[in-house]
Structures are given as C-alpha cells and as structure tokens.
Amino acid sequence: MNKNVKLSSIKIIVDSVDVQQSNSNISIIELLISNRGKNHLRRDDYDNSIFGLLIQNGTLLEKPEPVSASTTHLQNCINEYSFNYDSTFLSIPTLPLDSKDFYKLKLVVLHDNNHSPSFIPYGKIIGQKEILVIDSIDVEESFLSKVLRGSFWIHICRFFGYLMILITISVILITVSESVSNRKKKKLIKDAYSNKEIDNEVVDDYVKLGWLSLLEIKDYLSMNEKELYRKYQSSLTYISNQNNKRNFEQWDFHMGRANLIRHMLRRGYLKMDESAIVADKKKKKSANRLVDYIRQNGLNVDDFRVRPYVVNNVRLIENEIDRERD
C-alpha cells in the first residue's frame, strides 16, 4: 500500500496523526522466513535469548498476520503462535524448520516517506555466523501515479497510440479468423465435389441457379411422377397463351417453373413419357445430399463461386438456359 499520490478526499490517521500531512507512508510488507540451508533447523539450535527482528526507520502498527507456509503443519504452528511485538521489535517463533521450509508474515509498517523500513536480526542460531536478511523493499512510483503523470497532450498521444494498437490487433485477429474460415470453406467445397454421393452437375447447377432453385430441384425430384407431369403441362399451356402476359406475376411463375423443369429434363434429372415425369434416382439422392451438406456446414452459393474449376461448367449451364428461354 502506497500513498505517493495525493488524495484530497481521503485522510489516513494513525494515533491522531495525519499520515499524508506528516510526510509519512504506510507499507504492507511480506516477510519471508526460510531455511535455505541443507541442514534441518531444530528448536534446540536457537539460542535461549530473545529471537526476532529489530525494525529501523519504521513503526509496526499491528500484530503480524500469517500468510502462508510450505507445509500444513508449519501453517498451523504460525497460526497458533502468539506474536510478541512492540513498535520497533518483532519476536519470531523458534520453530523447527526443515531444509527449504518457509513461512510468510504480513507486516503493516508506518515509516517516513523518504526512507524505507529496514530489519536487523536479533538473536543467534547455533552453527551460523549470521542470519541473512535480504531486503527487497524498493520504494517505487505507484501505478496510479505513473498513469496520471504527463500533460494533456501526452494523454492525447497515449489515447491515439492505444487506439492504433487496438485497431491493429483487431485487424490481425479478423484477418486470421477470415483466413482460417476461408481455408475451411475451400476444403468443404472440395469435399463436396469429390463426394461420391453428390453429382458434380448438381453442384454446378446450384452455383449458377442459386439456393432457392436447388430447393425447387429437390422438391421436383421428390414429387409424384404424374403430379409433376401435370404441373409442367399446366405451365406450358399457360405461357403458350400470349394474353396471359398481362398477369405478370402468374406469367413469371409459370415461365420459371417450365424453364427449370425443361432444364432438368435436358440435364438428365428427369425423364418424361406420355403421362409422367420420372426422377433420376442418382440425381435425386445427390440433390438431397447437397442440400443437407450445405445446411450442416453453413455454406452459401458465393463460397462455391470462388472455386476456379467450376467456371467453365457454369458458363455451359448459362448457355443452355439461354437457349431454353429463347
């Protein structure tokens, strides 16, 4: 905890003293006590005198709080220990510590804003010349202070800088996502053309005529033979009467149905005799399979149209349909 940034709306009072006004600071320090040696530390290895840490350039504000330990047993021991302390001295428990064992304590220390608190070991461990204290306390500028530092124009530059970074990352992510999606679609389309259950002519017709026409082809292939024959003849009769052109919607409907069925007859989807139109079983199975394949994989006709090897086939279909309409 650091109060380097002045907060006019907040006051920190310790023993009736305003911490900010007195140029003081409050630090929360994590104290790690560990046995880094190869030998185990027994309770008898501690000297009988007081064992602990002297605190310089600081005042301990409250009882130390156990944070964690390397073993459950050690954690229980420090949780149960009643820490003796005053403002400048902390008594450390003389607990047995196996090699590499450790525990952590949290200390709350009041100190001068210009000086960090330091710790001096007090007491003796038999066989050790000294107790090593590694001071990793470094008074740094707080994150909030770093963020708020700088003029108005610096903040403007930061804003646009962060915005450009965000836009760049977004473009990269979108590009990568589209690339992966396109590769996946290309594979799916390739699989559709190489699928033995799907006739390539059906795929080519879908590319040229579109999704709705493919659904109509599927419906006509599933329709009753005599019913399909009757509808085809009905449409031919309707468009043979030029007076029916006045009703544009009906004319367009019958012309579209007649052209599509005629196209299916030319492409081998259907065969017509004197009273019925019979569907080709292979083409019927292909149309059903293609519709299911497109729905399952979320494809659309534009995905198929980007494939270069279907262009020539599509042009042939266009010429056939144009001739039928003429």
Secondary structure by P-SEA (a helix, b strand, c coil): cccccccccbbbbccccccccccbbbbbbbbbbbccccccccccccccccbbbbbccccccccccccccccaaaaaaaaaccccccccbbbbbbcccccccbbbbbbbbbbbccbbbbbbbccccccccbbbbbbcccccccaaaaaacccaaaaaaaaaaaaaaaaaaaaaaaaaaaaaaaaaaaaaaaaaaacccccaaaaaaaaaccaaaaaaaaaaaaccaaaaaaaaaaaaaaaaccccccaaaaaaaaaaaaaaaaaaaaacccccccccccccaaaaaaaaaaaaaaaaacccaaaaaacccaaaaaaaaaaaaaaaac
